């Protein structure tokens, strides 16, 4: 027989997933920590999402948000709370986010194993579930050159 003392005193926090669905690399986490601190948003997290558009059909997006929506997947990695909506989750599982700072310019970069092709700029991609591009190696017209 279960008694009141056998029950857990607190319920698990189901809003935070213990296993990350994507990897936030240390350089990206450091840059995000700096950005959040400089804007006094240390109680916010990083929303990572995929939307239609871009030269390859799908494009990556990131935003700083305080609250997750009801069905979002939320996890913490390298001190940053990461939020991913259910639709984007399938496209981003296994991806890594890095921050690159070099002479050609810096920025966040997503390396996505689910992408079968990416735009030369790295901001858009095509997944295996999307229609094939009309011509292999054709430029998207933005000057970045899809491949």
Buried (B, 14 or more C-beta within 10 A) or exposed (E): EEEEEEEEEEEEEEEEBEEBBBBBBEBBBBBBBEEBEEEEEEEBBBBBBBEEEBBBBBBBEBEBBEEBEEEBBBBBBBEBBBBBBEEBBEBBBEBBBBBBEEEEEEBBBBBBEBBBBBBBBBBBBBBEEBEEBEEEEEBBEBEBBBE
